Amino acid sequence: MASPDGNNPSRLKPRSLRVGFFNLNGLRGQRAKLSDFVRDHKLDVFLLQETFLKPSQRSPKLPNFNLVRNDRTKGPKGGTLIYYKRSLHCIPLDPPESVSNIEASVCRLSMTGHPPITLISAYLSPSKELHSNELVTLLSMGESVLLAGDLNAKNTLWNCNCTNGRGAALESCLDEIDMSILVPSEPTHYSFIDDSYRPDILDIALVRNVCLNVRSLRVLHELDSDHRPVILDLAPHNGPLTQVLTISSERVPETGNGQGQLPDDVRWVLRRRNAALKACVSDPSPDRRRLARYLQREARRRIQEAVDSRWEQHLSEIKPTHTAFWKLSQSSLASTHVDHDHLVAVDTFVESRNAILPPPIPRPFQTIDPDVDAPLDSLAPVTIEEVVALIKAAADQLGEWFRKWRITVNSSKSQAILFYRKFQKEAPNASVRLSGQIIPWTSKVKWVCTLIRG
């Protein structure tokens, strides 16, 4: 079922509409870029496909936007989502239960001087067939319907490189359904893995009884995906589109805290990446494709660093009196006092994990040189004291990482063990500490029903 997010009453009924649709190939880590995109291009509605979200995950909110999402419950990936401005008079709807192959998120937008338009973000997996009865059901959900997304339907009729089964089925639907197909003038899908792949048109829009002029249908070489976002401008027959959009955008309140905005240096890298992607369209030479791949990785790394910095600053501002702090479950059952170092920010940590995971645990050991890996030289064997010193250093670094990311480990359930190649020796006398508590030595450890012996 679709799960609407935000039920505040909306009042604005626009005369014109700017709709974007985009297969983003996974929403995780892209919320900041999406926020900049909808703000820079002044979108009223943004239809997304392949969000990879699951019902157990929180809704990825954007400033000044509500959302309605429909997650894939069986199997990985998939999922659709619609962002719409909070000021719009928009109502989320549940997709029909009879539609099983096409994944869809649906909402109904009230207009001025036009009947309400049912907006549908649709995705059809390449492994599934396009059934005309499902398409008829979706396009019959309102008097006026706009369905846009990735149907994986190729047909030379709308300038694709070839015609597949889903494209032929969609062409046959033109005789059964009174609808129009809006197709961009350039490809929307590129592959940066296979150099032999020819860019093609996969992202299209289907409209039925929408009495608005199509002022523009543009493909933008932005955002991070193998697809490109498409922006559709709809306007009434009278009056320029820019004037109506200006009036519409002025009534949307702007956020003043600056959250979600990327730094200027990151935005500069994104502009370079977008320019490289656009250059690949006109001349997809190997050099330009390599440059585009490099800038894709560099932009992803810069964005990750920016979000890491913002997350670390947020953690540093948390006080022990924050309502999100809770004691460890075992400590709450005991009568001993627990100081603030043994508290964990559950609510704040879970909310921010939707945006980014903490960096990997630091590795205390360096990679062994293959030239000295084999024990064929005259080096003296490693002593137990040296091994214990390395374990202590690793435990100190691990404890520092836990304190930095507000993660508490139950030291009473932790054990230390030494592994020997030839024969077993007694445990060393030196003690190892983690978070200020002594970790006992043992000769065997039971981990996930597996018995490990030293």
PALO-352819 format. One record per residue: y negated, x, z of N, C-alpha, C, O in turn; residue in one letter. Coordinates in pm, whole numbers, plus 50000, padded with zeros to 5 digits. Atoms other than C-alpha are relative to their C-alpha. Last residue first. Layout:
N
YXZYXZYXZYXZA
...
***
This chain:
454
500664987250028520815424251993501045011249978500665022649953G
499674989449906522625390851959499325012949959499205016149841R
500374986850052521215360151788500315010250109499835008950221I
499894989849897522845326251855499775013749938500505017849848L
499414987650053521655299351615499975010650108498915013350165T
498555001050000521065263551740500695012149937501855011049895C
499635011050091517405265551646501524999749980502035000149869V
501165005150070516985299151827500474990149894501204993649801W
499555011750074519435310552093498764993649939497884988650010K
500985010850004518505345852201500584988749917501124991249809V
499715010250100520785374352306499024988650013498554985450122K
499104994350100520375407252491500404990149893500964994049791S
498705006550004517345396752692500845006749891500315013349802T
499084994550098514035411552803501344992850007501764988250113W
498794993149955511565389852994500835005149883500814999449774P
498915005250083508055382552861501285007350040501345019550026I
498944990750033505465388853134501094992849920501544981949957I
498735002849931502455365853127501075009549948501115012849830Q
500084996949859498845375553041501274997550079501284999850200G
500975009049935498745357952706500005002050152499844992450229S
500585008650102501875377252602499144989650070499644981650149L
500785011549958503025406552816499444992749879499024998949781R
500875004650108505815431552751499304987350046499944978350103V
500185014550019507445450153037499034997349886498135005249858S
501395004150023508765485853042499934985049970500844979449909A
500635003849873512245490653192498584995049981498084987350063N
500924990249941514025490352860499364994750128499344982650155P
501395003650024516995467052795499085010250066499425015250173A
500605008349898520355484252797498534997349967497895004949894E
500464992649883521845497052479499394990350100499194978550071K
500985006949916523885480552205499685008550121500575014450182Q
499445005149876525625501251940498884994350085497704997350064F
498634995649976525145511251580500594993950126501674988050121K
499164999550119522035495251423501465002850034502354997049971R
499524986550024520195483751732500984999849883501684989949860Y
498864999550089518075452551778500355014749971499475022949945F
499934988050083515775448452077501274999649916502334995749965L
498684994950030514965414252230499875012149910499015012549822I
500074987850081511955398652397501405005549982502215005250075A
499134989149959511915362752524499855011649903499505009749786Q
499974988850092509485333352510500865011150058500895013050180S
498865002050090510125300152690500105011049895500865009749799K
498785000949919507935308652990501244997949914502365000349960S
499434986749976505255320952750501294999350081502125008450073S
499305000949873504605285852618500705013250026501795015649973N
498574997750011502135293952341500614999350139500055004650235V
499384996149875498605279852323501515000749983502134991549930T
498585003549999496685278951996500615005350129500455017150161I
499785010449898492875278452007501464994849999501704982850007R
499795012750067492515297851682500414988850096500954978650055W
501055002450099490955328951837500114986249940499104979549918K
501245003849930493135327652147498904996649900498094987749925R
499835013349939496335326551937498714995650068498324984050057F
500045009950108495155355851721500144985950055499464976750008W
501405001150043494375376552033499864989749889498884982249886E
500745007749900497835368852170498554998349964497974987749988G
499585014050012499455380251845499264991250101498824980250068L
500655005750119497435412351845500354985349983499514977349944Q
501445000949974498465419652205499274994049881498394985649898D
500235011449910502115411152134498524998350031498044987050042A
499845012450077502135434451832499734987850087499114978250041A
501175001450088500685462952039500084987249918499074980449898A
501165003549917503295457152310498764998149914498004988649933K
499875014149963506085456552051498834995550085498334984450068I
500325008350117504845489351902500084985250033499254977349988L
501444999150022504775505752246499574991649880498534985149883A
500655008849902508295492752317498495000349981497844989949994V
499785013850042509535508451993499304990450094498674980750050V
500855002650116507945541852083500154985649951499164979349912E
501395000749954509485540952431499044997249884498094989649899E
500245013649948512875532452283498564998550045497964987850029I
499585002449862512775564452081499694985750041498914978749977T
501015007249923512605567051702500544997050139501674992350153V
499845014549991514995593151564498924993850088498375000350178P
499325003949877513635628251492500134984950005499244978049956A
500865006249900512775635151132500814995850121501964991750109L
499794994349868515105658950949499114994250106498945000350212S
500804988349968515325638850626500305004550143501204999150208D
499374988050051518005616050483499225012550035499605023549995L
499934990249892517225584350677500735012649957501785016150011P
498634995949976516165564450364500065010950106499265020250101A
499245011049943512765547850389501425004250034501974999850135D
499544995949867510775579750345500834989150064501104989750184V
499574986050001510185577249970500545004650134501355013950138D
498624998750045510205539149980500505014449998501705016850002P
499994993250129507035539850194501445001749954502275006450032D
499374986949999507375514750472500015005849859500344999049762I
498854999250089504885485950469500545014249996499775023849987T
500344997550138502605486150773501285000649916502375002649968Q
499324988950062503485470451104499585001249854499364991149787F
500264987549930501255449051327500635012149933500265023349967P
498774992249997501095419951079499735013350068498885020950020R
500134985950038498275395951152501325007450016502065005150112P
499904991749882499325359051161499915014749959500585018849865I
498674996049955498165341650845499965009050121498965015750147P
499444988850077494715326250825501345004350054501675001150168P
500484987049952494135292050981500655011149920501695009149859P
499154994549896494915261850758499415013050050498685019649975L
499494986550020492185244350565500895003850116500684999250228I
500804992250091490515210450506500615013749972500615018449858A
499985006550131493075186650650499215008149899499475007349778N
498884994850076493565212050931500124993049864500774998249774R
500424989550091490045203551048501155005649919500915012249818S
500975005050098490975169851195499645010849899499495007949780E
499305008350098494135183351359499044995149894499394994649776V
499144991750083492225211551532500684991949891500734996349776F
500814992450093489435189151656500855008449907500535009749789T
500645009050095491855164051807499205007749895499315005049776D
499075006950088494165189051970499274992349892499554993949773V
500825010750060491735213852119500834992849896500874996749779A
499945000150146494185233852332499214988249948499364977049997V
500295013150056493775243852694500025001049849499735011649792L
498735006450035495445273952855499794985749954500674977249970H
499364992150104492325295852856501294993749953501794996949845D
500425004650133490515267953042500625008249888500615003849773H
501394997450034492475274353358499724996149856500604991449783D
500074994650135495695257253460498525002049966497734992649969V
501305001650066496345251653832500045006649863500635017249847H
500824988150004499945247753940498734997349925498654988349841T
501085001449902501405213854030499075011949998498095012150072S
499944990949886503595212053721498804997950090497814991750051A
498945004449909503935181753494500095008950122500625004650225L
500425012549939500545187853331501054994650096500744987350190S
500904997249890501505224153276499544987250070499284987350190S
499234994749889504525213953072499115002850120499535001050234Q
499155010249941502475191052849500795005250119500964998150218S
498654999350053499765216552789500904990350074500744988050193L
499144990049940496385205052900501364999849932501784989849874K
498925005749917494135185652666500835011450057500965022049995W
499174990349931490825193652501501014992850089500694983250159F
498794997350077489455168852249500945009650071502055011950023A
498985010249975486985154252500501295002649924502314996349952T
499815008550119484985186552499501154990350024502174993950083H
500155014049962484275199152852500194990549883500044978349898T
498825004849927485725233452770499914985350041500934979150069P
500084997149857482985237952509501244994650071501904985550022K
499275009449915483475239452131499935004550146500185016250175I
500935009449937480705258951954500694990150092500024982550163E
500794992949901482945288951877499034990850074498594994150184S
499194997349881485465266051709499185006950109499385004250228L
499765012749931482845252651469500815002050128500524995850230H
501235003549931481715287851382500164986850077499644985350188Q
500114991149885485315297251305498724997150078498734997650201E
499025004249900485705266551082499915008550126500025003450237W
500515012449940482475274150892500934995150111500474990250213R
501174996949918483565310250838499454987650069499074988050186S
499554992749882487025299750720498835002850094498935000850215D
499455010149909485475273750486500525006650127500415000850235V
501095008349950483275300550328500514989550099499894987150203A
500754992449901486165325250301498874991650060498604992550179E
499174998649880488365299350130499255007550109499315003750226Q
500045012949931485565290749888500815000650128500404995150230I
501335001549939485165327449800499904986850076499344986350186R
500094991249883488925331349744498664998450071498614998050194R
499145005549894489165300649518499915008550126499915003250237R
500665011949945486155312649317500834993950112500284989850214A
501154995649920487725347049276499274988250063498874988750179E
499524994349873491065332549167498845004250090498885002050211R
499365010849926489445310248903500475005150136500224998850239Q
501075007549933487155338948801500554987950076499984983950177L
500564991949892490215360648732498924992350076498904992250199Y
499034999849890491945333148534499465007950119499595003850234R
500015013249935488815327448326500984999650116500684993950221A
501225000949921488515364748254499934986750074499544986250191L
499834991449883492155366048146498774999550090498894999250212R
499105007049910491595335947920500275008350125500375002850235R
500755010749932488545352247767500894992350096500424987750201R
500994994049910490475384047692499234989350077499024990550198D
499364994949877493495364947553499015006050098499175004350219P
499404987050020491285345347308500635005050130500275000350238S
498984997249896490735308147360500725013349975501945013649963P
499264988250045487485307547154501035003750106500745011950193D
500404996350135485555274647165500805011749946501065012449826S
499795011550088487415260447464499685003749856500435000549764V
498605000250045487745294047638500274988449904501194989049823C
499884990650111483935296547651501425000349946501635002849827A
500585006450119483825264747860500115009249879500305004549767K
499095010650044486225279848112499484993249873500254989949783L
498844993650062484115311448130501004989749950501594991449843A
500414994750131480935291348187501185006749929501325005549807A
500155011350092482635271248462499595004749860500064999349760N
498675004850037483805303348630499924988649900500684988249803R
499394990150091480315318348619501384995349954501744996749837R
500685001550130478885286248767500545010049898500705006749781R
499495012150064481525287049042499344997849864500004993649769L
498694996750054480625323149124500594987949928501224989549823V
500234991350115476975312849162501315004049935501415004449813W
500375008650112478015283549384499715008349875499955003749763R
498785006550046479815308149611499694991149880500464990749784V
499214990150072476705330149635501304994149947501784997949840D
500534997350134474545299849713500845010049924501025008649803D
501104990250006476685288450004499595002949856500335000249762P
499554986250011478805256749967498805009449996497735005549952L
500674993250110477595223150094500405014650000500395021250104Q
499255001050124480125203550304499365007149883499955007649775G
498584997349991477745197850593500664998249865500294989349788Q
499554989450088474065200450513501475003150005501905013349951G
499414989149924473005180650821500525011249912500855021849964N
500964989649967470525158050645500585011750074499855020950108G
499694993549873472825134250466499055011550022498675018549928T
499524986350012471225113650192500285005650139499615002250236E
500534990649901470905075950208500645013649984501855014749961P
498894994249926471745058149877499455009950100498775019350059V
499655008949891468865036149763501185005050081501564998950181R
501014999349894467315063749553500384991350118499914993950229E
499774988549914470555067649354498975000850113499275006450218S
498785001149921470425032549218500165011550096500515009450212S
500225010449898466795033849106501224998850091501094996850211I
500974994749904467445066948932499734989950110499674993550227T
499324991049909470605053248774499055005950102499445008150217L
499195007949908468695023748629500705008950100500775005650218V
500885007549910466015045948477500814992250102500454992150220Q
500544991249899468535070548335499124992650100499134995850219T
499064997449892470525043448159499395008550110499665006150228L
499334987050006467675030947948500875002450123500604997450231P
500434990549898466954993847945500765013149992501985013249972G
501454998049993468624965547759499695009950111500295009550218N
500564998450135472234965347644498515002850004497985009149913H
500215012550073473564971247993499315002749866498865013849839P
501335005849976474775005648098499884987049924500584985049824A
500065013750050478065024548130498654994150038498174995950150L
501265006949969478245062548166500014986349933500124985449810D
500265011550087481745077848175498754992950049498684988750164L
501035009049948482255112448327499684989549895499384992849780I
500665007750107485455132248263499034990450066499364984050166V
500585013049964486805159348493499264993749882498665000749800P
501464999549993488915186748333499484986150039499994976049992R
500715010750071492655191348390498495002150015498055010150097H
499664998250141494505223548482499434988749915499494989349792D
498795007250037492605221748809500345003649856499525009349784S
498864990850006489705237548998501284992149975501894986750068D
498955002449902486355220548945501255008249967501345014649863L
500274996849860484155223348636501234996550084502214991050033E
499114988849969484425223048259499665005250139499115016150156H
500684989149932482905188548214501015010950036502115007950083L
499034991449931484175163547959499255011850058498545018849987V
500114985450003481615137047865501155006550076501625001350177R
498674997149945481795100347770500175015149987500525020349881L
499464986550017478275087547704501385000850064501704993550157S
501084990850038476225055747666500525014149978500015021349892R
499554986649963479195032147660498945009949952498885013249834V
500014989750102477414998547645500535013250058500235016850171N
501024989949979478454971947892500115010449889501195012949837L
501105002050095480354939547837498845009450032497725004950055C
501164993349938483584950148008498874999849898498905007149799V
501085009549970486174924547892498875006550079498284999950165N
499755013650047489044949647904498894991050050498654990050171R
500955010249954488644987247933500384986649939500864985749826V
499705012750064491195015547914499064989550059498934988450181L
500415012249928490065051047997500364987849915500214988049792A
500655010250081491565084647895499644988150088500034987550205I
500785008749912492725117248052499174990449915498264994649844D
499115007949915495535133947854499254989750084499844979750126L
500705010949933493705149847559501024991750078501884985150018I
499795013450053495195183247455499234989950085498684993250190D
500705010049919494785220847488500084986249935500054984949813P
501225004750064497435239447286499334989650088499974979850126R
500275014449987499995257947494498674996749934497675003549955Y
499685007050124500925292447355499694985150007499774978249905S
501034997450101499115310647634500254992649870499334990449792D
499374998350130501365294047895498905001749895498184992349865D
498734993049978500055298748248500655003449866501125014649845I
500324985949986496375289748208501255008150034501155019750074F
498994992749925497265255548066499605014750004499455021149900S
499804986350043494505232047958501085006250088501305002150202Y
498914993149930494095194347978500225013649936500395014949815H
500195001249855490925174647896501075007450079500985008250201T
498845000249912490585182247527499634999450148498575004050190P
499424986749988487405172647338501164999650099501274990050175E
500034993350130485825140447203500585014150005500665020749902S
501004989250013486785119947506500145007049866501175006349799P
499404986650007488845088047449498905010449990497995008849909V
501114990450007487925052447543500575014050013501225017350113L
499674986949943490755028147465498805009249977498365011249864I
500504988750079489834991647413500365012850073500435013250196S
500614988949926491584960347538499515010449901499805009949781M
501364998950054492844926347429499265010650080498625007650181D
501085001449903496474931947518498675001649928498525010249841I
499675010049900499584926447304498834996950093498714985850144E
499745012850065498584943846979500274988950101500124977150069D
501255004650059496934972847163500174986649930499224978849920L
500665009549908500084975547374498684994849944498194984449988C
499445013350022501884991047075499374989650091499344977850058S
500515005050128499525020647093500544986149970499824977649917E
501375004449978500325025047462499384994749872498594985349876L
499965012649925504045025747387498594994750025498364982650020A
499595010650092503515051847115500044986550070499694976350011A
501115002750091501515073347358500344989149899499494980849867G
501005007849927504195069747625498794996949912498204986149923R
499545013649976506895080547379498994991450072498824979650038G
498795000849919505005111147256500364985350023499694976449973N
499775013349943502575115146967501305000350078502365003650024T
498765006450041501225149746876500054986150062499144982250135C
499264991150088498135171846895501284993749947501754997449839N
499104990949930496025143747036500755008649900500775005649781C
500244985750024493145129546831500815009350090500375020450118N
501194995749926493125093646960499935015250008499595021050112W
501035010250024495475080146693498735003250075497645000250027L
500944994750100497385113046713498914989949966497904993549906T
499895007050127498935099447030498975005849905497815007949942N
500564992850113499645114547368500224992149871501294986449848K
499735006950126500165093847683499285007349887498055007349882A
499114991050075500365114248005500454993649868501604995149826N
498795007450032498785084048178501025008549925502095003649890L
499054991950076496085104748347501294992149982502094991050075D
499184990149933493165084048467500905007449902500625008249782G
500194986450049491055053948389500895009550078501205007250195A
498894991649954491445016148414499835013849940499735015149818L
500144986450049488284994948384501095008450065501075010850185L
499184989349942488874957648422499665013149931499525013749808V
500374987750070486724926648371500705011650070500665012750193S
500595004550126488064892048464499585011749913499755011449791E
501355005349990490304907448723499504995549865500144997749763G
500395001149859493784920448803498574994950018498114993450131M
500245014149971495004913148449499574997850144499594986550193S
501205004250072494674949348330499704985150018498704980249968L
501184993149947497114960048602498724995249931497714993049998L
500255004449863499714933748513498755006550058497944999750122T
500575013550006499424940448139499674995050140498634988750161V
501384998550047499964977648200499314986549990498134985450023L
500774994449889503054970248408498535001649961497634999050042E
500225010649902504404946748138499225005250121498434997750179N
501165008350035503814973347871499754989150103498604985350124S
499565013650029506134997948041498784991249975497824991250052H
501105009649993505155034548019500514986449957500884984449841L
500385007050122508165056548090498844990450027498634985950140E
499815014650000508535081148373499484994049871498644999849803K
498575003249997509105119048383500284985149995501454981049996S
499374996950130505565127248268501484996549996502054995049888P
499304987250002504265108848579500625002749863501064993249797S
498625002050044501855080248520500665013649986500215022049908L
499274987850035498565080748711501444996249965502104988850038Y
498595001150038495995053048741500585013749966499915022249908A
499654986050021492635049648919501515000649980502274997650072S
498624995749972491745013048872500115014949969499835019249857I
499864985850032488284997048888501385004750045501795002150158L
498884994349925488074958948877500225014349951500515016649834T
499124991050076484624949348747501085005450095500775010850201I
499444988649925482784919448893501005007849915501775002149838P
498945003649906481084897848627500535012350075500375023650028P
498684997850060477854911648477501054995450101500834996950221H
500045003450142474134906048533501325002049929501355002449806G
501135008850026474224924648865499924997549849499825006949770T
501084995150084477624939348944498884989849993499074978150028M
500915010750043480284934649212498815006149926498255016249969S
501434997249985482894962349227499194988449945499374984449830L
500785009350083486604955049281498525001750034498125000650150R
501115006149926488934982449405499204991349903499274993249781C
500795010850062492334995549294498874995950094499054995350215V
500905004449894494445026749351498994990649936498504993249827S
501365005150019497325030849106499324997250133499954992550228A
500634999249868500635048349054498534996349984497855001249894E
501404995749999502285036348731499494999950144499564989650212I
500144987050067506075035248745498585005450005498385017350028N
499274989449931506495008149009499825013749934499785023850004S
500304987750072504144979548922500625011650076500195014850187V
499134999350118505764947549049499775012649917500575015949829S
498704994549963504214952849391500935001549881501875009449885E
498895009650005500734947649246501335006850035501585018349995P
499395001050134498134973149362501174990250001501784988350106P
498674994250005496304965049688500564998749858500394988349795D
498905009250030492574958749664501325007650003501355019749981L
498694994150035489514976349808501064989349980501074979150049P
498915004949915486204956649796501315006749957501695005649840I
498694996850053482934971149660501094996050100500924998150220C
499265011949957479334960049706501405000949939501664995349832H
499545009450102477944995049664500754988350063501404989750167L
501025010350025475905012549935500464989649898499784979449881S
500035009649891478935031350064499024988649973499204977550023R
501164998949911479365048249729500014989050106500384977550079K
501115008350046482865047549585498885000550103499135001750223Y
501214998749919485705073049606498934990649941498724990649820Y
501305004050055488995061549456498945002550105499044997550217I
501095002449903492385077649522498744996149925498535000449811L
501285002850063495775082849355498984996450108499334993150221T
501055006149920499065098249466498704998449923498355006749839G
500435013750030501555121749305498844995650085498215003650154G
501185000950088502985153149471499594985349980499814976950067K
501214991949981506435151949631498904996349902499094988649808P
500134988250083509025124049636498705007450024497795002050086G
498704994650036508995088649767499815011749905499355010049792K
499144999649880505905077249957501375005949972502055010350064T
498595000650041503345084749685500875001850124500795012150192R
499224987749995499945077449835501424997549949501974986549962D
498645004950012497525049449739500905012349985500915018749880N
498984990750048493965056249845501364993149994501634983750068R
498765007749995490735036549893501065008849934500855013949824V
498884997150088487575055649973501124989850018501244983450123L
498765005749946484105052150116501135002949902500905007249789N
498985006450082481305075550014501104994050087501504999950187F
500575011650072478015086450169501004992949910500604985049825N
501245006249951479435120450275499524988949907499484990649785P
501174993450058483035126050155498744993250054498774981250080L
501265007250019486145117250355498965008849933498965021049948K
501024989750024489595132550310498654993649966498404990349850P
500755002350123491775105050465498925010749984498165013050078S
501285006849987494105118550730499304998649866499575006149772R
501174991450003497685127650647498724991750010498664980249964Q
500224994149868500725107450757498755008650006498335012550115S
500565009649904500545084950449499715006050137498855000950208P
498925008049944500975115050216499444990850108498384993750165K
500135004749862498385131549992501224991650039501874985549954L
498934994049918499355150949677499914995750146500535002150232F
500634994949878496005139549523500975007850087500555016050167T
499214988949943497575135949180499285006550118498955018350116E
498555001150015494855113349036500665012950051500035023550057Q
499224987749992491215108049127501494997149986501984986750030L
498595003450002488725080749030500825012949992500655020849899L
499224988550044485115088249132501494996450015501974994250126F
498585001549970482625059549156500725012249944500405017049835V
499875012149920478805059849168501444998150047501694993950160D
498965009650032478485095749051499924988050092499624989350211L
500465013449960475195114049083501014989249961500664979349896K
499935008750119476325145048887499704985450032499804976949944H
500744994150112475195170449150499984990849879498984990449806D
501444999749973476225148449443499225005349880498194999649843R
500505013950004479655139049307498514999650028497824990749977V
499905005750135480365175649224499424986049994498634983049904F
501074994750085479065190549549500014993349863498964990649806D
501265004949945481295167449755498825005049917497904997349889S
500175013950044484245174549526498694994350050498024986949979L
500374999950142483775212049578499804985849947498914983449866K
501384995050011483745207949957499535000049855498394996449827A
500945010349957486845185549949498555004749987497684996949948R
501015002550103488845209649735498934990150044498104986049963Q
500904988850019491035226050002498914997949898498125007149873G
500144991049887493835200549972499115012049965499335018849866R
501335001249941493155175749693499765010150111498625012850146L
499974996549859496115185349473498615000150060497755007850016G
498824991749974496285185849093500025005050144500245016950169N
500384987749930492695173549048501185008650042500985019550096L
498724996149942493415147848778499795013650067499745023950000N
499594986049996489865135548722501375001250064501614995750171F
498565000349975487905103748660500565013949975500125021049884F
499284987850033484145099648690501484998250026501864991250120G
498644998649948482265066748675500575013549955500465017249838V
499564986650039478525061648631501325002950070501385004250193R
498944993849923477635024848639500305013849942500395015649821L
499324989750078474785002748530500955007550091500935005750213S
499985004750139473404970048664500735009849910501335005849810R
500744992850104474234978249024500084993149864500974984949839P
499255004150119475194953949298499295006049879498315000349831K
500564996850131474024969849626500954995749889502144999049890L
500915010150053474964951749945499565002449857499174993149788R
500844993750103477864968650122499184989249932499584977549928S
500475009050106479404956850449499075007349905498155014349948P
501375004149977481054985250639499544991149886499844993949770N
500155014150034484834985350596498584995150027498394983250054N
501375004549983485545022550585499834985749955500064982649837G
500644992349895488735037550451498544995850009497764998349917D
501434998250012490925014450251499475007550119499985006350230P
500594999749867494685020650262498515002249988498105013649967S
501274992949997496445010649946499424998950138499504988550203A
501195008350000500005000050000498755008750000498755019950052M
***
